[in-house]
Amino acid sequence: MGDEHKLLSGKVAMITGASSGIGAAAARLFADEGAAVVLMARRAERLAELVESIRGGGGRAAAVAGDVRVAGDVARAVGTAVDTFGKLDAAFNNAGYGTAGVPLHEMDAQTYDRTMDVNVRGVWNCLFHQIPAMLDSGSGGAVVNTSSVAGLKATGASAAYVASKHAVIGLTRAAAYDYGRRGVRVNALVVGATRSEMMDGVIAQLPELEEVFLSDSLQRRMSRPDEVAQAAAWLCSDRSSFVTGSAMAVDGGSTAV
Ligand SMILES: NC(=O)c1ccc[n+]([C@@H]2O[C@H](COP(=O)([O-])OP(=O)(O)OC[C@H]3O[C@@H](n4cnc5c(N)ncnc54)[C@H](O)[C@@H]3O)[C@@H](O)[C@H]2O)c1
């Protein structure tokens, strides 16, 4: 298949939380599907390795080491997309932080603050800087924000995470409302249990949760990061042109029952 027929041919996409898990899988997939990618995460070496491997495979990629909580870092990543690749068409706002196993009244204020800062302010910072770049391009754009099953329902002993992922869906709908007529689509992914560093950390702390996650899924398994990345790629592509304001489940059916 010629490069021009790939899912994301000609697109420039920014991906946050790109150093591991779902974000790293999306970085590889988006590049394979023809996008130039700007990868943002805090771990510079990991990003550099990923960029090198994408370029080695003939793809186009740039890295910006930074923290989504810092508006200036996010602005730098958007600026890199525009300066290096000429525009910003798509964004996968995927960086996230979560803990589980602590009931609300025992959660310390720092954990609450960090969870809300990364998951809510981080997505806010991204929307704030990405949307003007997409409006400036004259051809609109597509944003995908990573929420979670915890964005639609409570999961045990993780109140701050649940609140933050509900907020991600709220931000998604609000932005879709405000920019729909101006050609910017905004969607959220309701991600189910996925094998990643975050999941490994949760299971190391609370091994009994593994069985809960497996039995929640109608497929009795967890997702692979690349299965979530596939949904993000489609939502960032022109093939989802009438999809906006949605919270799309990629959860093995766990919110269906
Ligand atoms: N793994 C799951 O089961 C699961 C389920 C539902 C939702 N999610 C969500 O998926 C997203 C990706 O998580 P993952 O499972 O791939 O885990 P992961 O730990 O492998 O990846 C998280 C990424 O976010 C980055 N990150 C964290 N804080 C950051 C910050 N302040 N600034 C920039 N980058 C930051 C990390 O460096 C990492 O690259 C998160 O938003 C997470 O909440 C994961």
PDBQT file of the ligand as one rigid body, heavy atoms in Angstrom, charges set to zero:
ROOT
HETATM    1  N1  LIG A 301      -2.971   0.448  32.280  1.00  0.00    +0.000 N 
HETATM    2  C1  LIG A 301      -4.264   0.469  32.540  1.00  0.00    +0.000 C 
HETATM    3  O1  LIG A 301      -4.856  -0.520  32.975  1.00  0.00    +0.000 OA
HETATM    4  C2  LIG A 301      -5.060   1.735  32.299  1.00  0.00    +0.000 A 
HETATM    5  C3  LIG A 301      -6.447   1.674  32.428  1.00  0.00    +0.000 A 
HETATM    6  C4  LIG A 301      -7.198   2.809  32.196  1.00  0.00    +0.000 A 
HETATM    7  C5  LIG A 301      -6.567   3.992  31.825  1.00  0.00    +0.000 A 
HETATM    8  N2  LIG A 301      -5.225   4.025  31.715  1.00  0.00    +0.000 N 
HETATM    9  C6  LIG A 301      -4.596   5.289  31.333  1.00  0.00    +0.000 C 
HETATM   10  O2  LIG A 301      -3.778   5.102  30.205  1.00  0.00    +0.000 OA
HETATM   11  C7  LIG A 301      -2.791   6.131  30.171  1.00  0.00    +0.000 C 
HETATM   12  C8  LIG A 301      -1.442   5.517  29.877  1.00  0.00    +0.000 C 
HETATM   13  O3  LIG A 301      -1.068   4.675  30.950  1.00  0.00    +0.000 OA
HETATM   14  P1  LIG A 301      -0.281   3.290  30.745  1.00  0.00    +0.000 P 
HETATM   15  O4  LIG A 301      -1.159   2.224  31.229  1.00  0.00    +0.000 OA
HETATM   16  O5  LIG A 301       0.290   3.204  29.390  1.00  0.00    +0.000 OA
HETATM   17  O6  LIG A 301       0.845   3.447  31.863  1.00  0.00    +0.000 OA
HETATM   18  P2  LIG A 301       2.373   3.835  31.800  1.00  0.00    +0.000 P 
HETATM   19  O7  LIG A 301       2.771   4.060  33.208  1.00  0.00    +0.000 OA
HETATM   20  O8  LIG A 301       3.125   2.817  30.993  1.00  0.00    +0.000 OA
HETATM   21  O9  LIG A 301       2.374   5.191  30.980  1.00  0.00    +0.000 OA
HETATM   22  C9  LIG A 301       2.047   6.425  31.552  1.00  0.00    +0.000 C 
HETATM   23  C10 LIG A 301       2.845   7.452  30.817  1.00  0.00    +0.000 C 
HETATM   24  O10 LIG A 301       2.522   8.767  31.311  1.00  0.00    +0.000 OA
HETATM   25  C11 LIG A 301       3.742   9.425  31.566  1.00  0.00    +0.000 C 
HETATM   26  N3  LIG A 301       3.550  10.457  32.565  1.00  0.00    +0.000 N 
HETATM   27  C12 LIG A 301       3.121  10.325  33.849  1.00  0.00    +0.000 A 
HETATM   28  N4  LIG A 301       3.113  11.513  34.452  1.00  0.00    +0.000 NA
HETATM   29  C13 LIG A 301       3.518  12.426  33.536  1.00  0.00    +0.000 A 
HETATM   30  C14 LIG A 301       3.691  13.808  33.542  1.00  0.00    +0.000 A 
HETATM   31  N5  LIG A 301       3.463  14.519  34.642  1.00  0.00    +0.000 N 
HETATM   32  N6  LIG A 301       4.100  14.432  32.402  1.00  0.00    +0.000 NA
HETATM   33  C15 LIG A 301       4.357  13.732  31.291  1.00  0.00    +0.000 A 
HETATM   34  N7  LIG A 301       4.216  12.383  31.228  1.00  0.00    +0.000 NA
HETATM   35  C16 LIG A 301       3.801  11.754  32.326  1.00  0.00    +0.000 A 
HETATM   36  C17 LIG A 301       4.680   8.319  32.031  1.00  0.00    +0.000 C 
HETATM   37  O11 LIG A 301       6.006   8.714  31.970  1.00  0.00    +0.000 OA
HETATM   38  C18 LIG A 301       4.336   7.267  31.006  1.00  0.00    +0.000 C 
HETATM   39  O12 LIG A 301       4.981   7.520  29.772  1.00  0.00    +0.000 OA
HETATM   40  C19 LIG A 301      -2.895   6.864  31.506  1.00  0.00    +0.000 C 
HETATM   41  O13 LIG A 301      -3.628   8.064  31.318  1.00  0.00    +0.000 OA
HETATM   42  C20 LIG A 301      -3.694   5.900  32.364  1.00  0.00    +0.000 C 
HETATM   43  O14 LIG A 301      -4.396   6.555  33.396  1.00  0.00    +0.000 OA
HETATM   44  C21 LIG A 301      -4.448   2.924  31.933  1.00  0.00    +0.000 A 
ENDROOT
TORSDOF 0
